[in-house]
Amino acid sequence: MGEQVYCRVDYPGIKTLADLRGYLKSLFSDGLVEELLPVDGTQYVELDGALYTIDGGRGADITKGEETVQVLRDGTPGRCTVRVTVEVLDPQQGFSVVGSETHDFLYEQVGERWIFTTFSMVR
């Protein structure tokens, strides 16, 4: 399509854009899914009933090390926070740990399902 090279998606249970949208909605809020799969988006397209995507590979961030995941509960029913702490490495110092970054994601019960209502990349 256009200047982009698309590859067919090969993932069990995800054959169409509707399948992908449904899968993501089992993990994330509707708002986050709309950010990931905007109606006018070009990352994923459906052609002849099959799902295709452009290569979204971005490689690994060499300045990020090990991750630690915690589930924090504040006593509010139907809500917890998933905290991800990622080591920050310095390539100039032999990739030694020089700090950390902390990312908090809300995981909430919405109706009958538990979903992330906030989320971003940590690497």
Backbone hydrogen bonds, N-H to C=O, Kabsch-Sander energy under -0.5 kcal/mol:
donor,donor_aa,acceptor,acceptor_aa,energy
4,Q,1,M,-1.6
6,Y,4,Q,-0.6
7,C,53,T,-3.1
9,V,51,L,-2.9
11,Y,14,I,-0.6
14,I,11,Y,-2.3
15,K,13,G,-0.6
20,L,16,T,-2.1
21,R,17,L,-2.7
22,G,18,A,-2.5
23,Y,19,D,-2.4
24,L,20,L,-2.7
25,K,21,R,-2.2
26,S,22,G,-0.7
26,S,23,Y,-1.1
27,L,24,L,-1.6
28,F,24,L,-2.9
29,S,116,F,-2.1
33,V,29,S,-2.4
34,E,30,D,-2.3
35,E,31,G,-1.6
36,L,32,L,-2.3
37,L,33,V,-3.0
41,G,38,P,-2.2
45,V,52,Y,-2.4
47,L,45,V,-0.5
47,L,50,A,-2.5
50,A,47,L,-1.8
51,L,15,K,-1.1
52,Y,45,V,-3.1
53,T,7,C,-2.6
54,I,43,Q,-1.7
55,D,5,V,-0.6
62,I,60,A,-0.9
64,K,61,D,-1.9
65,G,87,E,-2.4
68,T,85,T,-2.3
70,Q,83,R,-2.6
72,L,70,Q,-0.6
72,L,81,T,-3.3
79,R,76,T,-1.3
80,C,107,Y,-2.1
81,T,72,L,-2.7
82,V,105,F,-3.2
83,R,70,Q,-2.7
83,R,81,T,-0.7
84,V,82,V,-0.5
84,V,103,H,-3.0
85,T,68,T,-2.8
85,T,83,R,-0.5
86,V,84,V,-0.5
86,V,101,E,-2.8
87,E,66,E,-2.4
88,V,99,G,-2.6
89,L,63,T,-3.0
89,L,87,E,-0.5
90,D,96,S,-2.0
93,Q,90,D,-1.6
94,G,91,P,-1.1
95,F,90,D,-2.0
96,S,90,D,-0.8
96,S,93,Q,-0.8
98,V,88,V,-3.0
99,G,88,V,-1.0
101,E,86,V,-2.4
103,H,84,V,-2.6
105,F,82,V,-2.2
107,Y,80,C,-2.9
108,E,106,L,-0.5
108,E,115,I,-2.8
109,Q,78,G,-2.8
110,V,108,E,-0.7
110,V,113,R,-3.1
111,G,109,Q,-0.6
113,R,110,V,-1.8
115,I,108,E,-2.7
115,I,113,R,-0.5
116,F,27,L,-3.2
117,T,106,L,-2.2
118,T,106,L,-1.0
